[in-house]
Amino acid sequence: MSLAGFRFDAVELPPAALALREEVRDFLAQHRDRLRPMHGGFDRDFSRKVAAKGWLGMTWPKQYGGHERSSLERYVMIEEMLAHGAPVTAHWVADRQSGPNILKFGTEEQKQFFLPRIAAGELAFAIGMSEPNSGSDLAGTRTRAVAVQGGYLVNGTKLWTSNAHLADYMILFCRMSEAGKDEVDRHSGATQFLVDMKSPGIEVRPVINMLGEHHFNEIFLTDLFVPEDRVLGKVGDGWQQVMSELAFERSAPDRFLVLFKLLADMVRMGGEDPDPSAATATGRLITHLLTLRRMSLSIAGMVQAGQQPNVEAAIVKDLGTRYEQEIPEVARLVFNAEPDLSAADAYVAMLSRGLMNAPRLSIQGGTREILRGIIARGLGLR
Ligand SMILES: Cc1cc2nc3c(=O)[nH]c(=O)nc-3n(C[C@H](O)[C@H](O)[C@H](O)COP(=O)(O)OP(=O)(O)OC[C@H]3O[C@@H](n4cnc5c(N)ncnc54)[C@H](O)[C@@H]3O)c2cc1C
């Protein structure tokens, strides 16, 4: 399928990817007790086990601890992990975006230090982009780094930083000038830093989400010293780098598989001979899933071919989150269940969790409105 500005070509999975799917399923069956759909647990031991299978840094060069396998094999591995609710959080950000960002922009020393550790499941990363008054408008970042002897001093506040309280490192997005002053344009001077979360000057405070759980944080940076050799890429190139990092974040299949177990349970609830309205509603969701999967696989094929499918990734994320937000709504109406997080009934408990989870899906990794702006630009409409 091709429209002005984007393409979605059909991609067939190669035999190596099909064989890998069986291997991942066997592995997950051996760790059945750790699987918790929709929870995305932070489990370093599980991450090390995934690494030992060669499934972290899968596409990276062997010289940096990677395995030089294809993007389509990685796709299949991720798909199985998500569909089964594997506890992938401890390695997710590092494997999906921090590692690829370091591979693309890092110095030789940074690649040699960070990548083998990430591929071994030893390092968890956080994303230090959003701030109290700058989420969508990342160019409005106020956290500022100032050059000092041997490095930089950073002051500012970051917000919504997932798992910062558990992470070893954070890729921190800063500006070098005072907001609104000394700037050629709003993107100039932006810089990314690889920050050791144990450094003095970092205070991480929890932000509790609607489920009463601690994933987010607010981070106060007070005279945080970052050594010169922990600048990622070039000082002033942070804007281009962060756009490339967001493309890694948006192109993964985790944009429509978070609530997969709830859809599978709807099929189970319908039984052998489902009520026609339940069959129609569930069937509609399944056809959406199949279409999204084909589109997402097409993106993996483009990544494999060395392309940067940013607009296609924005489309899949926008459509994928719309589809996922529909699942708990349909699940509630079709089987007439009242949400109750503490319900003994597994279906009701999962449905309730799905409902509480749904709003975040169209906010994290770029809001719906921002993605539609990117798509409009891709179509030449803006
Ligand atoms: C589960 C979750 C995890 C997250 N994890 C992280 C993380 O680890 N690290 C991190 O840095 N951030 C993280 N975030 C933050 C996330 O990136 C921001 O919440 C998001 O970018 C939106 O920014 P904001 O909250 O400041 O809202 P705003 O940018 O203030 O947006 C508010 C509303 O205004 C709309 N809007 C804003 N600008 C425009 C525009 N130009 N045109 C049209 N509409 C517009 C938005 O679409 C939205 O509906 C996370 C968020 C969630 C929900």
The ligand as a Gaussian input file, in Angstrom:
#p B3LYP/6-31G(d) Opt

LIG

0 1
 C        3.091000       6.311000      30.796000
 C        3.974000       7.472000      30.465000
 C        5.350000       7.335000      30.544000
 C        6.181000       8.425000      30.262000
 N        7.525000       8.253000      30.407000
 C        8.349000       9.284000      30.141000
 C        9.766000       9.125000      30.304000
 O       10.245000       8.064000      30.697000
 N       10.552000      10.175000      30.043000
 C       10.063000      11.373000      29.608000
 O       10.865000      12.256000      29.334000
 N        8.728000      11.557000      29.475000
 C        7.865000      10.546000      29.727000
 N        6.500000      10.727000      29.614000
 C        5.986000      12.061000      29.319000
 C        5.386000      12.219000      27.947000
 O        6.381000      12.182000      26.954000
 C        4.613000      13.538000      27.949000
 O        3.554000      13.411000      28.894000
 C        4.035000      13.867000      26.611000
 O        5.072000      14.177000      25.703000
 C        3.038000      15.047000      26.674000
 O        3.629000      16.146000      27.310000
 P        2.872000      16.899000      28.519000
 O        2.448000      15.881000      29.519000
 O        3.733000      18.023000      28.951000
 O        1.530000      17.474000      27.867000
 P        1.385000      18.756000      26.937000
 O        2.506000      18.815000      25.977000
 O        1.169000      19.924000      27.835000
 O        0.067000      18.395000      26.153000
 C       -1.238000      18.558000      26.736000
 C       -2.249000      18.378000      25.585000
 O       -2.051000      19.438000      24.614000
 C       -1.850000      18.884000      23.316000
 N       -0.853000      19.672000      22.570000
 C        0.345000      20.095000      23.003000
 N        1.004000      20.753000      22.020000
 C        0.182000      20.752000      20.942000
 C        0.288000      21.241000      19.615000
 N        1.383000      21.901000      19.201000
 N       -0.738000      21.025000      18.761000
 C       -1.861000      20.354000      19.146000
 N       -2.026000      19.874000      20.419000
 C       -1.012000      20.048000      21.291000
 C       -1.283000      17.488000      23.563000
 O       -1.499000      16.626000      22.476000
 C       -2.065000      17.064000      24.814000
 O       -3.332000      16.565000      24.451000
 C        5.639000       9.671000      29.887000
 C        4.252000       9.819000      29.804000
 C        3.422000       8.742000      30.095000
 C        1.934000       8.933000      30.012000

